[in-house]
């Protein structure tokens, strides 16, 4: 996921907004939530709030923010900041140098006094950092210390003097620069327009250049030698508008089809403030990024558990394969006991006819043992293998059930990864809770479950004849949908002997579904199964009254009968119709339905 970086234009906009709304402010709290995000609790004459400082390699930024999540703060960096800055006043916040992406936050005992501490936030992509220095520039602490081995040009370590990033070499954009000189500078070397702008002037990002081009319907990759006089004039007008906005601070924040802007160009969703816009954009995208990382980690852990269980199952199968020799041991022992008169001391084998087939069977005998002793050993091997058979069969069945359960969970997790939506975070939290209940430790150590409603709505769509179809997205939803919301005469769909979601087709009492309704339901059940990439998937369906819980099994595990089979086509599932809905529940079933033999 590529996040739009916070460029100079955005930094200027948010700094002006913070200067207007939050300065001066008393520092009441410092909290670090992870290794890239720090919150400063502010108090002004108008109220309290939070200032977020982030040096995230993909989302470095600065803005006012809602309160951080309540969590223990064990980071040394934030503790050092609180020790020095606690109860001081944030008296100034500005770019350390014009046209540089370094924000200087200045702290003093009270407004109007000289700054005692400087906190520099360097918003520079993967080189972003936060550095606290004394008034004389001596570094007290850094979010990320840079050793001499990492950078000989600019190390950042406690006790050394803070050195600003290397100065930019491009000229500073100026409103009073003549059009002819501006055009000459850009067209001197035949480069694409985007490169010509970025290489010749400070403060420009690729995103800003593309915004200018989209606003003018001008390809930013066009060579400057191919631009017409009219296009140069239009670009000059946009250029002047940008510089005027920076000078006057008249920013218009909002989301765009490609990301966000503070210049009011191509806005699809306006925002009242720059901080509100940045919080909305980065919070949402970083949560999705973290969500995808958690899903990938969970898939790896599920694969690891399955691999271990499959190895255990293989051991059990090998033991069971030896059980077939049990009858051979008993037969050999019986034959020895029946032909004891043929044995003599020192014999190493005895060949006798088989009872049933009269075929000649050679039985090995140890020279230091009698035929009776050998027969007794054979009887013991027989009994041991028979006991193993009685013991191993249930163990193998239990392991196979665990593998099937993990395959079911893995399928549901794959669906969350493939089709994320607004409820994916809550669904994943339920999966973590369910796995923990089943004895699997899959939750990341630093994971914090999101706040979620008591009940997550089901995926919903409507058949050609107006009947609703509901889809469970995890095992708990499957359980609730089939045994809490579904009515007795509704139809229950599931991919046949394939992990997947429970799908319910709700029908009015006494009505019969049309072939089109059945096929759509089967297509949905096939799509939300482990075989969603197949062309055809066998799907069984039956009235809900013939579906029963399996006692002692994980949620969503059922037994069914009177089923019929349809061939579902995952590629024909009408995904564009999917919405979210809470169906009207049936009477909750406190007791499982009475089971009948599976047909």
C-alpha positions as CSV (number, residue, x, y, z in Angstrom):
1,X,0.0,0.0,0.0
2,X,1.6,3.3,-1.1
3,X,0.6,6.2,1.2
4,X,0.7,9.8,0.0
5,X,3.7,11.5,1.7
6,X,3.2,14.6,3.8
7,X,5.0,17.2,1.5
8,X,6.1,20.7,2.2
9,X,2.8,22.3,1.2
10,X,0.9,20.1,3.6
11,X,3.5,20.8,6.4
12,X,3.1,24.6,5.9
13,X,-0.7,24.2,6.0
14,X,-0.8,22.2,9.2
15,X,1.8,24.3,11.0
16,X,-0.2,27.4,10.3
17,X,-3.3,25.7,11.6
18,X,-1.6,24.5,14.8
19,X,-0.1,28.0,15.3
20,X,-3.5,29.5,15.0
21,X,-5.5,27.0,17.2
22,X,-3.0,25.6,19.7
23,X,-0.3,28.1,20.6
24,X,0.7,28.7,23.3
25,X,-0.1,25.5,25.1
26,X,0.9,23.8,28.3
27,X,2.3,20.2,28.0
28,X,0.2,18.0,30.3
29,X,1.2,14.6,29.0
30,X,3.5,12.8,26.7
31,X,2.5,9.3,25.3
32,X,4.1,7.1,22.7
33,X,1.9,4.4,21.3
34,X,4.4,2.6,19.1
35,X,7.9,3.1,17.8
36,X,6.7,5.7,15.2
37,X,4.0,7.8,16.9
38,X,4.1,10.3,19.8
39,X,1.3,12.3,21.3
40,X,1.7,15.6,23.2
41,X,-1.2,16.4,25.5
42,X,-1.9,20.2,25.2
43,X,-3.9,22.6,27.4
44,X,-4.7,26.1,26.2
45,X,-7.1,28.7,27.5
46,X,-9.7,27.3,25.1
47,X,-9.4,23.7,26.1
48,X,-7.4,20.5,25.9
49,X,-6.2,18.5,22.9
50,X,-3.5,16.3,21.5
51,X,-0.7,16.9,19.0
52,X,0.5,13.9,17.0
53,X,4.1,13.7,15.9
54,X,4.9,10.8,13.6
55,X,8.2,9.7,12.0
56,X,6.7,6.7,10.3
57,X,8.8,5.8,7.2
58,X,5.6,5.9,5.0
59,X,3.4,8.3,7.0
60,X,5.6,10.9,8.7
61,X,3.5,13.9,9.7
62,X,2.3,16.4,12.3
63,X,-1.2,17.4,13.2
64,X,-3.8,17.8,16.0
65,X,-5.4,14.5,16.9
66,X,-8.1,12.9,19.0
67,X,-6.9,11.2,22.2
68,X,-4.5,8.2,21.7
69,X,-5.7,4.8,22.7
70,X,-5.3,3.9,26.3
71,X,-2.3,1.6,26.5
72,X,0.8,1.3,28.7
73,X,3.7,3.5,27.5
74,X,7.0,1.6,27.9
75,X,9.1,3.7,25.5
76,X,12.3,5.4,26.7
77,X,12.0,8.3,24.2
78,X,8.6,9.5,25.5
79,X,9.7,9.1,29.1
80,X,12.8,11.3,28.4
81,X,10.6,13.9,26.7
82,X,8.1,14.0,29.6
83,X,11.0,14.4,32.1
84,X,12.2,17.5,30.2
85,X,9.1,19.0,28.7
86,X,6.4,18.1,31.3
87,X,4.5,21.3,32.4
88,X,6.5,23.5,30.1
89,X,4.8,25.6,27.4
90,X,4.8,24.9,23.7
91,X,5.6,28.5,22.7
92,X,6.3,28.2,18.9
93,X,6.0,25.7,16.1
94,X,7.5,26.5,12.7
95,X,9.6,25.1,9.9
96,X,13.3,25.3,11.0
97,X,14.2,26.8,7.7
98,X,11.8,28.1,4.9
99,X,11.2,25.4,2.3
100,X,12.6,22.6,4.6
101,X,10.6,19.7,5.8
102,X,11.8,20.0,9.4
103,X,9.4,21.3,12.1
104,X,10.9,23.1,15.1
105,X,8.7,22.8,18.3
106,X,10.0,25.2,20.9
107,X,9.4,24.8,24.7
108,X,9.9,27.4,27.5
109,X,8.7,27.8,31.1
110,X,6.1,30.3,29.9
111,X,5.2,32.2,26.7
112,X,7.5,35.1,25.9
113,X,10.6,33.5,27.5
114,X,13.5,32.1,25.4
115,X,13.1,28.5,24.3
116,X,14.8,26.0,26.7
117,X,14.2,22.9,24.5
118,X,13.8,22.2,20.8
119,X,12.0,19.2,19.4
120,X,12.8,18.7,15.7
121,X,10.5,16.6,13.7
122,X,12.1,15.7,10.3
123,X,9.4,14.7,7.8
124,X,11.6,13.0,5.2
125,X,10.2,9.6,4.3
126,X,12.2,6.6,5.5
127,X,14.8,9.1,7.0
128,X,12.2,10.7,9.2
129,X,13.1,11.3,12.8
130,X,12.4,13.2,16.0
131,X,15.2,14.8,18.0
132,X,15.1,16.6,21.3
133,X,17.9,19.2,21.9
134,X,19.0,21.7,24.5
135,X,18.8,25.4,23.6
136,X,22.5,25.2,22.6
137,X,21.8,22.4,20.1
138,X,23.1,19.5,22.1
139,X,21.1,16.3,21.5
140,X,19.4,14.8,24.5
141,X,17.6,12.0,22.8
142,X,16.4,10.8,19.4
143,X,13.5,8.6,18.3
144,X,16.1,6.8,16.2
145,X,19.8,7.3,16.8
146,X,22.0,7.3,13.8
147,X,25.6,6.0,14.3
148,X,28.7,6.8,12.4
149,X,28.5,3.4,10.7
150,X,25.0,4.2,9.5
151,X,25.8,7.7,8.3
152,X,29.2,9.4,8.2
153,X,27.6,12.6,6.8
154,X,25.1,13.2,9.6
155,X,25.2,11.0,12.7
156,X,22.5,11.7,15.3
157,X,23.6,10.6,18.8
158,X,23.0,11.7,22.4
159,X,25.5,14.3,23.5
160,X,26.5,15.5,20.0
161,X,25.4,18.8,18.4
162,X,22.3,18.7,16.2
163,X,23.1,19.2,12.5
164,X,20.2,20.1,10.2
165,X,19.7,18.0,7.1
166,X,21.9,19.0,4.2
167,X,20.7,22.2,2.6
168,X,18.7,21.9,-0.6
169,X,20.5,23.2,-3.7
170,X,17.5,24.1,-5.9
171,X,16.3,27.8,-6.1
172,X,13.5,28.9,-3.9
173,X,10.2,29.5,-5.8
174,X,9.3,33.2,-5.9
175,X,6.1,35.0,-6.9
176,X,8.1,37.9,-8.3
177,X,10.1,35.8,-10.7
178,X,9.3,36.8,-14.3
179,X,7.4,34.3,-16.4
180,X,10.1,34.3,-19.1
181,X,12.9,33.4,-16.6
182,X,10.7,30.7,-15.0
183,X,9.9,29.2,-18.4
184,X,13.6,29.4,-19.5
185,X,14.7,27.6,-16.3
186,X,12.3,24.8,-16.8
187,X,12.9,24.4,-20.6
188,X,16.7,24.7,-20.5
189,X,17.1,20.9,-20.4
190,X,14.6,18.7,-22.4
191,X,13.2,16.7,-19.4
192,X,9.7,15.5,-18.6
193,X,7.7,18.3,-16.9
194,X,7.6,16.6,-13.5
195,X,11.4,16.2,-13.4
196,X,12.0,19.7,-14.7
197,X,9.9,21.2,-11.9
198,X,11.3,19.1,-9.1
199,X,14.9,19.5,-10.1
200,X,14.7,23.2,-10.6
201,X,12.7,24.4,-7.6
202,X,12.4,23.5,-3.9
203,X,9.2,22.5,-2.1
204,X,7.7,20.4,-4.9
205,X,6.6,16.8,-4.6
206,X,5.7,14.4,-7.3
207,X,2.2,14.3,-5.9
208,X,1.9,18.1,-6.1
209,X,3.2,18.1,-9.7
210,X,0.6,15.5,-10.7
211,X,-2.1,17.5,-9.0
212,X,-1.2,20.5,-11.1
213,X,-1.2,18.4,-14.3
214,X,-4.6,16.8,-13.5
215,X,-6.1,20.2,-12.7
216,X,-5.0,21.4,-16.1
217,X,-5.6,18.1,-17.9
218,X,-1.9,18.2,-18.7
219,X,0.3,15.0,-18.7
220,X,3.0,15.7,-16.1
221,X,5.3,13.4,-18.0
222,X,5.1,15.5,-21.2
223,X,8.5,16.8,-22.3
224,X,8.9,20.5,-21.8
225,X,10.0,20.9,-25.4
226,X,6.5,19.6,-26.5
227,X,4.5,22.1,-24.5
228,X,2.5,24.8,-26.3
229,X,2.5,28.5,-25.3
230,X,-1.0,28.1,-24.0
231,X,0.0,25.2,-21.8
232,X,2.9,27.2,-20.4
233,X,0.6,30.1,-19.6
234,X,-1.9,27.7,-17.9
235,X,0.9,26.1,-15.8
236,X,2.2,29.5,-14.9
237,X,-1.2,30.5,-13.6
238,X,-1.4,27.3,-11.4
239,X,2.1,27.9,-10.2
240,X,1.2,31.4,-9.1
241,X,-1.9,30.1,-7.4
242,X,0.2,27.6,-5.4
243,X,2.7,30.3,-4.3
244,X,-0.1,32.6,-3.4
245,X,-1.8,29.9,-1.3
246,X,1.5,29.3,0.6
247,X,2.0,33.0,1.2
248,X,-1.5,33.8,2.4
249,X,-2.3,30.5,4.1
250,X,-5.6,30.1,2.3
251,X,-5.7,26.3,2.3
252,X,-8.7,24.1,1.3
253,X,-8.2,20.6,2.6
254,X,-10.0,17.5,1.3
255,X,-9.8,14.0,-0.1
256,X,-9.2,13.5,-3.9
257,X,-9.5,10.3,-6.0
258,X,-5.8,9.8,-5.7
259,X,-5.3,10.8,-2.0
260,X,-5.7,14.2,-0.4
261,X,-4.9,17.8,-1.0
262,X,-4.8,21.1,0.9
263,X,-5.1,23.2,-2.3
264,X,-8.7,22.5,-3.1
265,X,-8.0,20.8,-6.4
266,X,-10.3,17.9,-7.5
267,X,-11.7,17.5,-4.0
268,X,-14.3,14.7,-3.5
269,X,-14.8,15.1,0.2
270,X,-14.0,18.4,1.9
271,X,-12.7,18.7,5.5
272,X,-13.0,21.6,7.9
273,X,-9.3,21.5,8.9
274,X,-6.0,20.2,7.7
275,X,-5.5,18.2,11.0
276,X,-8.8,16.5,10.6
277,X,-8.0,15.6,7.0
278,X,-4.5,14.1,7.9
279,X,-5.9,12.2,10.8
280,X,-8.7,10.7,8.7
281,X,-6.4,9.8,5.7
282,X,-3.4,8.3,7.6
283,X,-5.3,6.7,10.4
284,X,-7.5,4.8,8.0
285,X,-4.7,3.7,5.7
286,X,-2.3,2.7,8.5
287,X,-5.1,0.7,10.2
288,X,-5.7,-1.1,6.9
289,X,-2.0,-1.7,6.5
290,X,-1.7,-3.0,10.1
291,X,-4.8,-5.2,9.5
292,X,-3.2,-6.7,6.4
293,X,0.0,-7.4,8.3
294,X,-2.0,-9.1,11.1
295,X,-3.8,-11.2,8.5
296,X,-0.5,-12.3,6.9
297,X,0.9,-13.2,10.3
298,X,-2.2,-15.1,11.2
299,X,-2.1,-17.0,7.9
300,X,1.5,-18.0,8.6
301,X,0.7,-19.2,12.1
302,X,-2.3,-21.2,10.9
303,X,-0.1,-22.8,8.2
304,X,2.5,-23.6,10.9
305,X,-0.1,-25.3,13.1
306,X,-1.5,-27.2,10.2
307,X,2.0,-28.4,9.2
308,X,2.6,-29.7,12.7
309,X,-0.8,-31.5,12.8
310,X,-0.2,-33.1,9.4
311,X,3.2,-34.4,10.6
312,X,1.4,-35.9,13.7
313,X,-1.3,-37.4,11.5
314,X,1.4,-39.0,9.3
315,X,2.9,-40.7,12.4
316,X,-0.5,-42.0,13.4
317,X,-1.1,-43.3,9.8
318,X,2.3,-45.1,9.9
319,X,1.4,-46.8,13.2
320,X,-2.0,-47.8,11.8
321,X,-0.3,-49.3,8.7
322,X,1.5,-51.7,11.1
323,X,-1.7,-52.9,12.5
324,X,-2.3,-54.9,9.4
325,X,0.6,-57.2,10.5
326,X,-1.2,-58.0,13.8
327,X,-3.2,-60.9,12.3
328,X,0.0,-62.3,10.7
329,X,1.7,-62.3,14.1
330,X,-1.2,-64.2,15.7
331,X,-1.3,-66.7,12.8
332,X,2.4,-67.4,13.1
333,X,2.0,-67.9,16.9
334,X,-0.9,-70.3,16.4
335,X,1.1,-72.3,13.8
336,X,4.1,-72.6,16.1
337,X,1.9,-73.8,19.0
338,X,0.2,-76.3,16.7
339,X,3.5,-77.7,15.4
340,X,5.6,-77.7,18.5
341,X,6.6,-81.4,17.9
342,X,8.5,-80.3,14.8
343,X,10.8,-77.9,16.7
344,X,14.2,-79.0,18.0
345,X,16.8,-76.9,19.8
346,X,19.0,-74.7,17.6
347,X,16.5,-74.4,14.8
348,X,16.4,-70.8,13.3
349,X,13.2,-71.3,11.3
350,X,10.2,-73.6,11.0
351,X,8.2,-74.1,7.8
352,X,4.7,-75.3,8.4
353,X,1.4,-75.3,6.3
354,X,-1.1,-72.5,6.8
355,X,-4.4,-73.5,8.4
356,X,-6.6,-71.9,5.7
357,X,-4.7,-72.1,2.5
358,X,-2.3,-75.0,3.2
359,X,0.5,-72.8,1.8
360,X,3.9,-73.3,3.3
361,X,4.8,-70.5,5.8
362,X,8.3,-70.0,7.2
363,X,8.5,-68.7,10.7
364,X,11.9,-67.3,12.0
365,X,13.0,-68.6,15.4
366,X,15.8,-67.1,17.5
367,X,18.4,-69.9,18.2
368,X,18.5,-69.1,21.9
369,X,14.7,-69.3,22.3
370,X,12.2,-72.2,22.2
371,X,9.2,-72.3,19.9
372,X,6.9,-71.6,22.8
373,X,8.9,-68.5,23.7
374,X,8.8,-67.3,20.1
375,X,5.0,-67.9,20.0
376,X,4.6,-65.9,23.2
377,X,6.5,-63.0,21.7
378,X,4.4,-63.1,18.6
379,X,1.2,-63.1,20.8
380,X,2.6,-60.0,22.6
381,X,3.2,-58.2,19.4
382,X,-0.3,-59.0,18.2
383,X,-1.8,-57.7,21.4
384,X,0.3,-54.5,21.3
385,X,-0.7,-53.7,17.8
386,X,-4.4,-54.4,18.5
387,X,-4.2,-52.0,21.5
388,X,-2.5,-49.4,19.3
389,X,-5.3,-49.7,16.8
390,X,-7.9,-48.9,19.4
391,X,-5.8,-46.0,20.7
392,X,-4.5,-44.5,17.5
393,X,-7.8,-44.4,15.5
394,X,-9.4,-41.8,17.9
395,X,-6.2,-39.8,18.0
396,X,-6.0,-39.7,14.2
397,X,-9.6,-38.6,14.0
398,X,-9.0,-35.8,16.5
399,X,-6.0,-34.5,14.6
400,X,-7.9,-34.6,11.3
401,X,-10.7,-32.7,13.0
402,X,-8.2,-30.1,14.1
403,X,-6.8,-29.8,10.6
404,X,-10.3,-29.4,9.2
405,X,-11.0,-26.7,11.8
406,X,-7.8,-24.7,11.0
407,X,-8.5,-25.0,7.2
408,X,-12.0,-23.5,7.9
409,X,-10.5,-20.6,9.8
410,X,-7.8,-20.2,7.2
411,X,-10.4,-19.9,4.5
412,X,-12.3,-17.3,6.4
413,X,-9.1,-15.3,7.0
414,X,-8.3,-15.5,3.3
415,X,-11.7,-14.0,2.6
416,X,-11.0,-11.1,4.9
417,X,-7.7,-10.5,3.1
418,X,-9.3,-10.7,-0.3
419,X,-12.3,-8.5,0.4
420,X,-11.6,-6.1,3.3
421,X,-14.3,-3.8,4.4
422,X,-15.4,-1.6,7.3
423,X,-16.1,-4.6,9.5
424,X,-12.9,-6.5,8.8
425,X,-11.2,-5.3,12.0
426,X,-14.0,-6.6,14.2
427,X,-14.3,-9.8,12.3
428,X,-10.6,-10.5,12.8
429,X,-10.9,-9.7,16.5
430,X,-13.6,-12.4,16.8
431,X,-11.3,-14.9,15.0
432,X,-8.5,-14.2,17.4
433,X,-10.9,-14.6,20.4
434,X,-12.2,-17.9,18.9
435,X,-8.7,-19.3,18.3
436,X,-7.7,-18.4,21.8
437,X,-10.8,-20.2,23.1
438,X,-9.8,-23.3,21.1
439,X,-6.2,-23.2,22.5
440,X,-4.3,-21.6,19.7
441,X,-2.0,-18.7,20.5
442,X,-2.2,-16.6,17.3
443,X,-2.8,-13.0,18.5
444,X,0.2,-10.7,18.1
445,X,1.7,-9.4,21.4
446,X,1.0,-5.7,20.7
447,X,-2.4,-6.3,19.2
448,X,-5.3,-4.2,20.6
449,X,-8.8,-5.3,19.6
450,X,-10.7,-2.4,18.0
451,X,-13.9,-1.0,19.6
452,X,-16.7,-2.8,17.8
453,X,-20.5,-3.1,18.1
454,X,-22.0,-5.9,20.0
455,X,-23.2,-7.6,16.8
456,X,-21.5,-7.3,13.4
457,X,-24.0,-7.2,10.5
458,X,-24.0,-10.0,7.9
459,X,-23.1,-9.6,4.3
460,X,-26.5,-9.4,2.5
461,X,-27.9,-9.3,-1.1
462,X,-31.2,-9.9,-2.7
463,X,-32.2,-12.7,-5.2
464,X,-34.0,-11.9,-8.5
465,X,-37.3,-12.6,-6.7
466,X,-36.6,-10.3,-3.8
467,X,-35.5,-12.8,-1.1
468,X,-32.6,-11.8,1.1
469,X,-29.4,-13.9,1.3
470,X,-27.2,-13.7,4.3
471,X,-23.5,-14.7,4.5
472,X,-21.4,-15.4,7.7
473,X,-17.9,-14.0,7.6
474,X,-16.3,-16.0,10.5
475,X,-17.3,-19.1,12.6
476,X,-19.0,-17.0,15.2
477,X,-21.1,-15.3,12.6
478,X,-21.8,-18.7,11.0
479,X,-23.0,-20.0,14.3
480,X,-25.2,-16.9,15.0
481,X,-26.6,-16.8,11.5
482,X,-27.6,-20.5,11.3
483,X,-28.8,-21.0,14.9
484,X,-29.9,-17.6,16.0
485,X,-31.2,-15.6,13.0
486,X,-32.2,-18.2,10.5
487,X,-35.8,-19.5,10.6
488,X,-36.7,-23.2,10.4
489,X,-37.9,-23.1,6.7
490,X,-35.0,-20.9,5.4
491,X,-32.5,-22.7,3.2
492,X,-29.0,-23.3,4.4
493,X,-26.2,-23.5,1.8
494,X,-22.5,-24.6,2.1
495,X,-19.8,-25.8,-0.2
496,X,-19.9,-29.6,0.0
497,X,-17.1,-30.9,2.2
498,X,-15.1,-27.7,1.6
499,X,-14.4,-25.1,4.2
500,X,-16.4,-21.9,3.8
501,X,-19.2,-19.7,5.0
502,X,-22.7,-20.5,6.0
503,X,-25.2,-18.9,3.6
504,X,-28.9,-18.5,4.4
505,X,-31.7,-17.9,1.8
506,X,-34.6,-16.4,3.7
507,X,-38.0,-17.5,2.4
508,X,-41.5,-16.4,3.4
509,X,-43.4,-19.2,5.2
510,X,-44.8,-21.8,2.8
511,X,-43.0,-20.4,-0.3
512,X,-40.7,-22.3,-2.7
513,X,-37.5,-20.8,-4.1
514,X,-37.1,-20.3,-7.8
515,X,-34.3,-22.0,-9.7
516,X,-32.7,-18.6,-10.2
517,X,-32.8,-17.9,-6.4
518,X,-31.2,-21.3,-5.7
519,X,-28.5,-20.8,-8.2
520,X,-27.6,-17.3,-6.9
521,X,-27.4,-18.7,-3.3
522,X,-25.2,-21.6,-4.5
523,X,-22.9,-19.1,-6.4
524,X,-22.5,-17.0,-3.2
525,X,-21.8,-20.1,-1.1
526,X,-19.2,-21.3,-3.7
527,X,-17.5,-17.9,-3.8
528,X,-17.2,-17.7,0.0
529,X,-15.5,-21.1,0.2
530,X,-12.0,-22.4,-0.1
531,X,-12.7,-23.2,-3.8
532,X,-13.7,-19.7,-4.8
533,X,-11.2,-19.8,-7.7
534,X,-12.7,-22.9,-9.2
535,X,-15.1,-22.8,-12.1
536,X,-17.7,-25.1,-10.6
537,X,-18.1,-26.0,-6.9
538,X,-20.5,-28.6,-5.5
539,X,-22.8,-26.8,-3.0
540,X,-25.3,-28.6,-0.7
541,X,-28.5,-27.0,0.6
542,X,-31.2,-28.0,3.0
543,X,-33.8,-26.4,5.2
544,X,-32.4,-24.9,8.4
545,X,-34.5,-27.2,10.5
546,X,-32.3,-30.1,9.2
547,X,-29.0,-28.5,10.3
548,X,-27.8,-29.3,13.8
549,X,-24.9,-28.3,16.1
550,X,-22.2,-30.8,16.9
551,X,-21.8,-30.9,20.7
552,X,-18.2,-30.2,21.9
553,X,-17.0,-29.0,18.5
554,X,-15.8,-25.5,17.6
555,X,-18.5,-22.9,16.6
556,X,-19.9,-23.3,13.2
557,X,-19.4,-27.1,13.1
558,X,-22.7,-28.7,12.0
559,X,-24.4,-31.9,11.0
560,X,-27.1,-31.9,8.3
561,X,-29.4,-34.2,6.4
562,X,-32.0,-34.2,3.6
563,X,-29.5,-32.2,1.6
564,X,-29.5,-31.6,-2.2
565,X,-26.6,-30.7,-4.4
566,X,-26.2,-27.8,-6.8
567,X,-23.1,-26.7,-8.8
568,X,-22.2,-23.2,-7.7
569,X,-20.2,-20.9,-10.0
570,X,-18.1,-18.5,-8.0
571,X,-17.4,-16.3,-11.0
572,X,-21.1,-15.6,-11.3
573,X,-21.6,-14.4,-7.7
574,X,-23.2,-10.9,-7.8
575,X,-20.6,-9.2,-5.5
576,X,-21.6,-5.7,-6.6
577,X,-24.9,-6.2,-4.8
578,X,-23.4,-7.0,-1.4
579,X,-24.5,-4.8,1.5
580,X,-24.5,-5.1,5.3
581,X,-27.6,-5.8,7.3
582,X,-28.9,-7.1,10.6
583,X,-31.6,-9.7,9.7
584,X,-34.7,-10.0,11.9
585,X,-33.7,-12.8,14.3
586,X,-35.7,-15.9,14.8
587,X,-36.4,-17.0,18.4
588,X,-32.9,-17.7,19.9
589,X,-32.3,-21.4,20.3
590,X,-31.1,-22.2,23.8
591,X,-31.0,-25.9,23.1
592,X,-29.6,-27.6,20.0
593,X,-32.1,-29.0,17.6
594,X,-32.8,-32.7,18.0
595,X,-30.3,-34.7,15.9
596,X,-31.3,-37.3,13.5
597,X,-29.0,-39.6,11.5
598,X,-27.2,-38.0,8.6
599,X,-28.6,-39.2,5.3
